[in-house]
């Protein structure tokens, strides 16, 4: 699920939030959030993941790029090394 128009318009600040295995399916919820001009957070994409490997994150970011080829200016995330590496591979300019 991605909101392409919102992602194109508000790509300056993107937040990646990962919640690990707190649902009934024991899967990881990854949210991609942008901040609009009124400083409100908007969820533009969500994914349920089986693992937190670099390959999985690369796939998520590749799907985002395929939907909307707009690189974020600033991207905030936690200190997950696989996530950071996949961001560097998909968005080297960020």
Backbone torsions as a table, in degrees:
resi	resn	phi	psi	omega
1	UNK	NA	126.3	176.9
2	UNK	-144.9	140.7	175.2
3	UNK	-99.6	92.1	-171.1
4	UNK	-62.0	-47.0	-177.0
5	UNK	-62.3	-40.4	178.4
6	UNK	-67.1	-40.3	-179.9
7	UNK	-64.0	-40.5	178.7
8	UNK	-66.8	-38.4	-175.2
9	UNK	-77.2	-40.2	-174.9
10	UNK	-120.3	73.9	-179.4
11	UNK	-108.6	4.0	-177.9
12	UNK	-64.3	-48.3	-179.9
13	UNK	-121.7	117.7	179.4
14	UNK	-120.8	135.4	179.5
15	UNK	-117.4	131.0	175.2
16	UNK	-106.9	121.8	179.6
17	UNK	-121.1	127.7	-179.5
18	UNK	-119.7	124.2	176.6
19	UNK	-112.0	117.8	-171.8
20	UNK	-90.5	116.5	164.4
21	UNK	49.6	47.5	178.2
22	UNK	-106.8	8.3	-179.4
23	UNK	-107.9	173.8	-175.3
24	UNK	-65.9	-19.2	-178.8
25	UNK	-93.4	-1.7	-179.7
26	UNK	57.9	39.9	179.9
27	UNK	-114.2	166.9	-178.2
28	UNK	-94.2	131.9	176.0
29	UNK	-102.0	121.3	177.5
30	UNK	-112.6	122.9	178.2
31	UNK	-111.2	137.7	173.3
32	UNK	-111.5	120.0	-170.8
33	UNK	-124.0	139.7	173.3
34	UNK	-116.4	161.6	177.5
35	UNK	-111.3	125.2	-177.9
36	UNK	-88.2	-174.5	-177.0
37	UNK	-66.5	-18.6	178.5
38	UNK	-99.6	15.6	179.8
39	UNK	60.9	31.0	175.2
40	UNK	-100.7	143.6	178.6
41	UNK	-86.3	133.4	178.2
42	UNK	-126.1	125.7	176.7
43	UNK	-78.4	120.6	-179.6
44	UNK	-104.0	-19.2	179.2
45	UNK	-155.7	151.2	176.8
46	UNK	-142.8	145.4	178.8
47	UNK	-144.5	139.4	170.4
48	UNK	-98.0	123.2	-174.4
49	UNK	-117.4	149.8	177.2
50	UNK	-84.4	-28.3	-177.8
51	UNK	-149.2	173.8	179.8
52	UNK	-113.8	48.8	179.0
53	UNK	-90.4	161.3	178.7
54	UNK	-61.3	-38.6	179.6
55	UNK	-61.4	-39.6	178.9
56	UNK	-66.0	-45.5	179.1
57	UNK	-66.0	-37.8	176.8
58	UNK	-60.6	-41.9	178.1
59	UNK	-60.8	-45.1	179.8
60	UNK	-60.1	-48.2	-178.1
61	UNK	-68.1	-33.5	176.6
62	UNK	-65.6	-39.7	176.5
63	UNK	-64.8	-38.6	175.7
64	UNK	-61.6	-44.9	179.8
65	UNK	-65.2	-36.9	178.4
66	UNK	-66.1	-34.3	-179.9
67	UNK	-77.1	-37.6	-175.4
68	UNK	-154.3	106.0	-176.3
69	UNK	-81.1	66.9	179.3
70	UNK	-127.9	110.4	-178.7
71	UNK	-79.3	138.2	177.0
72	UNK	-69.2	150.3	176.0
73	UNK	-80.5	-49.0	177.5
74	UNK	-125.9	133.8	-179.1
75	UNK	-128.7	123.0	178.7
76	UNK	-104.3	137.6	175.7
77	UNK	-154.7	178.6	175.6
78	UNK	-82.7	-172.5	-174.2
79	UNK	-91.0	33.1	178.8
80	UNK	-74.5	116.9	-174.1
81	UNK	-64.4	-37.1	177.9
82	UNK	-65.8	-39.1	178.6
83	UNK	-65.9	-45.6	-180.0
84	UNK	-61.6	-43.3	179.3
85	UNK	-63.5	-41.3	179.6
86	UNK	-69.0	-31.7	175.5
87	UNK	-65.8	-43.9	179.1
88	UNK	-62.9	-35.2	179.1
89	UNK	-71.4	-39.8	-175.5
90	UNK	-89.3	-32.2	-178.0
91	UNK	-129.8	69.6	-177.3
92	UNK	-63.9	-23.7	-179.3
93	UNK	-82.1	-9.2	-178.7
94	UNK	-85.9	NA	NA
